[in-house]
Structure formats: structure tokens, C-alpha cells
């Protein structure tokens, strides 16, 4: 029997809008993945600690507050410290084109902006985990 993909979905910082994160969490769950949703206003530390405790394959962070250039690099830094090399960090939100490029260069996976298809997100997570966990 194939191991279920485990994904932690988090809302970081002071952003109080979680509709998109819940839609993505539901889409991943409907696609057969185990989803842990952390709720609102998580710190990078609580996100990474929860990911370790839950033994996830991927972390998805939704940020609409403009704090993406602080939150994503900090989560990446903590993941490196904890040697979470086989865990995908991806995300979404309102992120300017220049920042999307910079975050990807740092090592963040795909970043999905408003209007992205939940099916594209599901395919991406499946493909990444399949390539890095076999």
C-alpha cells in the first residue's frame, strides 16, 4: 500500500484571511492527501515544529499580508537547521513577480497566486513528493 502524502497547510504572520488556505487544504484532502491545517497567525517556528511533529512531506504557506519576504526565508532557514531536506516548501498568496523569482532562487518551491487552479497545486505536490520520496 502506498504511503499517503502528508501536507501541512499554514497561515503565517498577522494575515487573518484563510479562505484560500482552506480551499487548498480541501483540494489536497479531496485528492487523497492527509492535510494538517494549523490555523491562523502561525510563526515560522510553530510551522516548522508542527511539520516535524506531523512528519509531513510538504509545507504549504498562504500569505496575503505582504510578509512573504520575511516568512518564507525564515521557514527555509529553520528547515535547513533541522535538516528537513526532503520536505517541500511551497505556497501562495499575493506575491509580486520580482519576489516570486527571489523566493524560488532561495529554494522555495512553486508559489501559486490568486486564480491558480487547485488541480495544478495537487499535481505539483504529487509530482514533487513522487520525485523526492521514491
C-alpha positions in Angstrom: 0.0 0.0 0.0 1.3 3.4 -1.0 2.0 5.9 1.8 -0.3 8.9 1.9 1.2 12.2 1.2 1.1 14.4 4.3 0.9 18.2 3.9 0.9 20.9 6.5 -1.1 24.0 5.4 -0.4 27.1 7.4 -1.3 30.8 7.6 1.7 32.8 8.7 2.0 36.2 10.3 -0.8 38.6 11.1 -2.8 37.7 8.0 -6.3 36.9 9.0 -7.7 35.7 5.7 -7.8 31.9 5.5 -10.4 31.2 2.8 -7.7 30.4 0.2 -5.7 28.2 2.6 -8.9 26.3 3.4 -9.8 25.8 -0.3 -6.3 24.4 -1.0 -6.4 22.2 2.1 -9.7 20.8 1.0 -8.4 20.2 -2.6 -5.4 18.3 -1.3 -7.6 16.3 1.1 -10.1 15.5 -1.7 -7.1 14.3 -3.7 -6.4 11.7 -1.0 -3.6 13.5 0.9 -3.5 13.8 4.7 -3.7 17.5 5.5 -2.9 19.2 8.8 -4.2 22.8 8.9 -2.5 24.9 11.6 -5.0 27.8 11.6 -4.3 31.5 11.6 -1.3 33.6 12.8 1.4 31.0 12.9 5.1 31.8 13.4 7.8 30.2 11.2 8.9 28.4 14.4 5.5 26.9 15.1 5.1 25.9 11.4 8.4 24.1 11.2 7.9 22.4 14.6 4.4 21.2 13.6 5.8 19.9 10.3 8.4 17.9 12.2 5.8 16.5 14.8 3.4 15.6 12.0 6.2 14.1 9.8 5.0 15.9 6.7 6.2 15.6 3.1 5.3 19.2 2.3 4.6 22.6 3.9 2.2 25.0 2.1 2.1 28.5 3.4 -0.5 31.1 2.4 0.4 34.7 2.8 -1.7 37.7 1.8 -0.2 40.2 4.3 2.9 41.2 2.3 5.2 39.4 4.8 6.3 36.8 2.3 9.9 38.1 2.0 10.3 37.6 5.8 8.2 34.5 6.4 9.4 32.2 3.6 13.2 32.9 4.1 12.8 32.3 7.9 10.9 29.0 7.4 13.6 27.9 4.9 16.3 28.8 7.4 14.6 26.7 10.1 14.1 23.8 7.7 17.8 23.8 6.9 18.7 24.0 10.6 16.5 20.9 11.2 17.8 19.1 8.1 14.4 18.9 6.5 15.9 18.5 3.1 13.2 16.1 1.9 10.3 18.4 2.7 8.8 20.7 0.1 8.1 24.3 1.0 5.5 25.8 -1.4 2.9 28.5 -1.0 0.7 31.1 -2.4 -0.8 34.5 -1.9 -0.4 37.9 -3.3 3.3 38.0 -4.2 4.8 40.4 -6.7 6.6 38.9 -9.7 10.1 40.0 -8.6 9.5 38.5 -5.1 8.3 35.2 -6.7 11.6 34.9 -8.6 13.7 35.8 -5.5 11.9 33.3 -3.3 12.3 30.5 -5.8 16.0 31.3 -6.1 16.3 30.9 -2.3 14.8 27.4 -2.6 11.1 27.9 -2.1 9.1 25.6 -4.4 6.2 26.7 -6.6 4.2 29.8 -5.5 0.6 30.0 -6.5 -1.0 33.4 -7.0 -4.7 34.2 -6.9 -6.6 32.4 -9.7 -4.3 29.4 -9.7 -6.1 26.0 -10.2 -6.3 23.8 -7.2 -5.7 20.9 -9.6 -2.3 22.4 -10.5 -1.4 22.6 -6.8 -2.4 19.0 -6.3 -0.4 17.8 -9.4 2.6 19.9 -8.3 2.7 18.4 -4.7 2.2 14.9 -6.0 4.9 15.2 -8.6 7.4 16.8 -6.2 6.8 14.2 -3.4 6.9 11.4 -6.0 10.3 12.6 -7.3 11.9 13.2 -3.9 10.5 10.2 -1.9 10.9 7.2 -4.1 
